[in-house]
Each structure stands twice: as structure tokens, then as C-alpha cells.
Amino acid sequence: MPVLLIEPTNACNANCRTCCRADMKREIGFMPMGVYEKIVKDAVDMGVKSITLTGFGEPFMDPKIFEKIDIAKKHDLNVVIITNGSLIGKVGVEKIVNSGVDEISFSIDSVNKAFFEHIRRNLNYDVVEKNLMDLIKTRKSKKPIVSITSVLIDRDFKRIKNVYRKFDKIVDYILVQFSHNWTGKQNELGSSSSGMKINKWPCPYLWWNLMIRWDGDVSLCCFDFDSKIVLGNVGRQSLSDIWNGEKINKMRELHLNGEKGKVDICKGCSVYPNWWADWSR
């Protein structure tokens, strides 16, 4: 079964240099409760065990985020939230802990305040770090899990190592994500993959994740920020029908046959080296 990536909103209080929101043409909105409730019902029906509240917005900007967490938990779903960490204090650390959310992942690329704020524009490093530490201190029995995702920029492994040195003994784990070009639609910032050999292996996301936008559209890829390829809409179809549908299976077939170049958002995508990179060059 896939992990469902659900976009509560594509509104955001940050303007990160590693993001493509400046180029996004989609309308800004918040997922209606009716749409969300149907997603949860469909997810349970198809045996999904985990959902991740993420997308091209900050989940804690959604005024109904706690209602959405509660609905998912009532159906015994594992709930992960990916956040820039800036609003944790405002919405309430204890409220987050008591919500039952299973994991909160903070986006922290550097422990250098100046560099962090250069990349994560409109955010304050000190606020984000305090929110993370407050959440760690307040949580009960290591619930929720607290993790960090760092974007590797300019192949600066030293910067990532500094994140590890500061937080490795504090958070539960740290994940490194390579910078990329958002399905070929934006120039890469400090690309970790440009110039590397890209093999014609199938993209695992086609078998791992299902990305549902705030309006109910299901995107082929979580990195397709403007939803150029829509597999269906949860308002008109079940998640199971979309996940097993002709459109997504056609895309899988093209990838399996080494013909990803026939898919517009896949042919120039530099996420590929993150999975099948030739680091020997």
C-alpha cells in the first residue's frame, strides 16, 4: 500500500530558496474537511497505514490541522507532519503533543543562523530551534518522533555534518535530501546532482507514494508543484481506483521500459540521481 502524501494547504509563511513556490501557478487554498474525510475513509478501505501531511505549504497554517490529525488518529492511521518549524510555538507545543501526531519532521539545512535564514527566507533560526527543543522537552515517551530533514546544497557535506553534530543526540533521526530541479521546471540551487550520469531506472515514487493536493487532485509526483499530470480527483474517484488506474500504470510501464523521457515531468527531473547516482565521476 502507498504512503499518502496529503497537502492540507499550499499556503506558506516562508519563501525558501530551495523551493519552487515562486513559480507555482496553482491557486492557494486549504483542503476542505469533506475532501479530507473521504481521503481518510478511502485510505482505510485500501489498507493504508500511514499518511504524511506535507506539500507546497506549511501544514500548521491550516486552521483545521488538529481536526485533520484527530480524524486520522480515530482511524488508527500513523500521522507524520513535515514542517518548517516556525509556527510550532504559536499553535502550541502541548497541543501538538496531545494531538496524537506520530512524527514531526523539521526542515533544517544548517545550524549557522545567517546561512539558514539566507536559504529559509522569512524564517528565524532561533525560533525554529527553540520550537524543536520545546517539543523534545514536552513530548511524552518519545511521542511524537522528532526528526530533521536537511537539504544538501553545493555538495557542502560539512554543513550537513554540523547539523548532525548539533542534533544527532537530540532528535530521533536526521534525513538528508539532495537539492534538485523540481521535475526540470526550475534551475537547481546548489545542485548536488548536476553533471552526474542519470541511469534509466524507474522512479520508486510511482510505487511508494500517492500525492493528493489540497483540492483533491492526485498528482503523478510530489515534486510536480503545479500538478501538470493529474491522475484523478478524490472527489470523483476512489483512491484505490486512482492507485490502480490505467493512467498511473501507463506511467509505471514507461519507466519500467526505460522510456521516462516520454513523460514531460520525468524527462528532465534531477531527482533520479538521488536514487540511482553514479558517484564515481
N, C-alpha and C positions, 0 to 999 in steps of 0.2 A: 504494500500500500504506500502511496506517496505521503510525504510531509506536505501539509497545506501551508502555503505562504499567503497570508491574508493581509491586505492593505486597509487598515482602519481608516486611514486618511492619507492624502498626498500633500497635505499642508505641513510646512516645516518652519521652525524658527531659526534654522541655520542656513548658511549658504556655502557649503563645503566645496573646496577646490577639487576634491576627488569625486564629486557628484555631478550629475548632468541635469539637475533640476532647472538650470538657467535655460536649457534648450527644450524643456518639456512643454508641449502644446496642450496636453490634456487639461480639462477643467479641474480646478481644485474642489475637492468635496470630501464628505465623510460617509462611510458606509452606513446605509440605513439599517436599523435593527432587524427589520423583516428579512432583508437580504442576508444579514449575518446569521440569523436564526436558521434560515434554510440551509446555509452552508454547513453549520454545525450538525443539523439533522442528517443531511446527505453524507457528511463525513462519518458519522457514527454508523450509518447504514452500510457504508462500504468498508468498514473496519479500520478506518484511520485512527491512529493512536495519539498523534501529536500535531499541534498547529503552531505556527510562528507568526506573530503579529509584527509585520515589517512592511517594506515597500518604499515608495519615494516620499515619505513623510515621517514625522515624529509621532509615534503612537500615542504618547501622553498629551498630545494636542487634541485628541479626540475626547470630547466631554463625556462620552459614554463608554470609555475604555474599561472602566471597572465593571459595568454591566456586561460587557462582552466577555471579560475574563470569567465572571460568575457563571454565565450561561455555559461556557466551555467546561468549567470545572464540574458543574452539575451533571455533565455527560461524561465525566471521568477522562477528559482529554488532557494531555500534557500541554501546557501553555508556555511558550517562550516569547519574550519581547526583546526586540533589538532597538536600542535607544541611543541617542547622542548623550544622554545622561544629564542634560541641563535642567530638566523640569522635575526631577525626582523629588527634590526638596519641596517644591511648590505643591505638587499633588499629594504629598505626604508619604514619608518613608514607612511609617507604621501601617498606613492604609494599603500600601503595596505588599508589605509582608503578610498582612491579614487577608489579602485578596485570594491567596492560594496559588498565585502565579508560580510556576515551577522554575523558571530561569529568567534572569535579566542580563542581557549582553550589552556592555558599554562599548562605544566606538572611541578608542583612544590610540592614536597613532604615534604619539610622542609624549615624554614626560617633561619636555622643555616647553615652558609656558608660551614663549614667543613663537616657536615653530607650530605648536598645537593651534594657537589662535590664528596663525597665518593660514593654516590649512582648513581648520574648522571655524570659518568666519562666522561672526555673531555669537560665538560661544566663549565662555570664560573658563579656562583650565581649572582654576582654583575651585570654582563652583562644581564642576564635574567631578573632580577628585573628592571633594567633601561629600557630595551625594553618594559616591561609591562607598566611601568609608563609613558613612552613616548607615547605609543599607547593610553593610557587612556587620556592623555593631548591633543592629536592631533585629536582624533575622534570627529565626529560631531553628536550632538543629540543622544549620546549613540549608535552610529553605527560605527564600529561593536560592538556587545556584546562582552565583555571580561570576560572570566571565567577561573577558575583554576581547574585542576584535581589533587588530591593528592592520592598517593598510601599508604595505611595503612600498615606499616611494624612492625612486632613483637608486634602487638596489642598496639602500642605506641600511645594512644589517645591524650596524652599530646602534642606530636609533631604536630598532626593534629590541635589541639586546638590553637596552636601557629600560625599556618598558618591562621586560622580563625581570630585570634586577630589582625594580621597584615593587612590582605587583605579584611576582610569582608565588610568594609565600602568603599572599593576602587573598587573591581571588582563587576560584576553583580551577580555572584553566585559561589559557590565552591562545587565541587563534590568529594566525597571520593570513591575510588576504592580499594577493598581488594586485597592484594597480592595473587597470585595463581600459579599453576604449569604448565600453558600453555598446556592444554589438556593432562596432565600427562606425558609430554615428558621432563620435566626439574624439578629438585628439586626446591621447593619453597624457596624464600628468605624471611625469617621472616614471615612465613605463618600466616595469620590471621584466617585460616580455618582448619589447620591440627588437627586431633583428634576430630573434630566435626562430629555429626551424619549427614549423607547426605541422604536426602529423595529421593524417585524415582519419583520426579515430572518432567514434561517435561521442557526442556530448552527454555526460551522465545525467545532466539536469532533466533530460527528456524522460528519464525513468525514475528520478528521485523526487522531483518537486512539482507542485501544481500552483501557479501564481494567480491569485484572484485579486483583481483590482477593486477599489472602493465602490465602483458602480456595478459590480457583479461580472464584468468581463473577465474571462480567463485568458491570460497571455501565454504565448508559447514559452516565453523565457522571463525570468525575474529581472534580467538586465534590459529588457525591451521597455525602456522608460515611457515611450509613447504608445505602447501596445499596438505596434504595426501589424502583428499577426495575432489575431484573436481566435481562440479555439472554440469559443462558445460563451454563453452567458448563463449564470446560475439561476437567473430569473425565469429562463425558458427551458433549461435542460437540467438534468441531474448531474452531479459531479461525476458519478460513475460513467454516465454516457459520454461525458467530455473526455475523461481519462482513458476510456477505451474506444474513443471515436475514430472515425475514418481520417479526420484531419490530422490529429496528433500521430496516428500510426503511419501516415504518409511521411511525416517529418522524420519519424524514427527510421523508417525504411531508407530514406535518402541518406541519413547519417550512417546507417549500417553499411550502405553500399559505397561509402566514400564520396557521396555527392552533396555534401553540405553546401557547396558553392551555389547550388540551385535555390537555396533558401536565403533571401535577402539579408536577414539579420544575423545569419550564421557565417556567411562567406568572408566577412572582414572582421570577425569577432576575435579579439585577442585574449579572451578568457581561456581559449584552448590550451595555450602553453602552461596555464596553471595546472592542467591535468596531465598533459602529455608532452612536457617540455624536453627539449634536447639541451641540457645544460653544459654540454661538452665544448661548445663553441668558444 
